[in-house]
């Protein structure tokens, strides 16, 4: 097998799926729950994992969709322990609606921090909290979200952003 190649299914790929192979960190901010010491992101905490999935169930009638439904699963966050644990559990127990949870994927390009992905979830409710080894996980449900991705060249030039906004309650979709 070639060096720097790998199998995906039965196909041999010579380059990774992520062409840039950037190193990055995930950060989260919500309702004054999180804090950190990264300049420009003081109201954010670094976290190490996330599960986020939306899917569509469609019934096909010939060439058109005759009936469909969209399923938005709860977002699951994996994060280290800290004072945010008590605040998350308190908001869960009280059923507090969090107006916005922001998640950012940040990388360093040309010695400058750049946001390469932003997810914003609106009207959120914490659904679960769990101890996972020495860390924690929590899930939240949301009524709408926006998702944006910014591409950069190797020299740090911003190549543009693509985004979508989906309101699951009103079923309104906007792409840019």
Secondary structure, DSSP 8 states (H G I E B T S, - for coil): --TT-EEETTEEESS-SSTT----EEEEEETT-----STT-TT-EEE-EEE--EEEEEEEETTEEEEEEEEE--EEEEE--STHHHHHHHHHHHT-EEEEEEEEEEEEETTEEEEEEEEEEEEEEEEEEEEETTEEEEEEE-SEEEEEEEEE-TT--EEEEEEEEEETTTTEEEE-
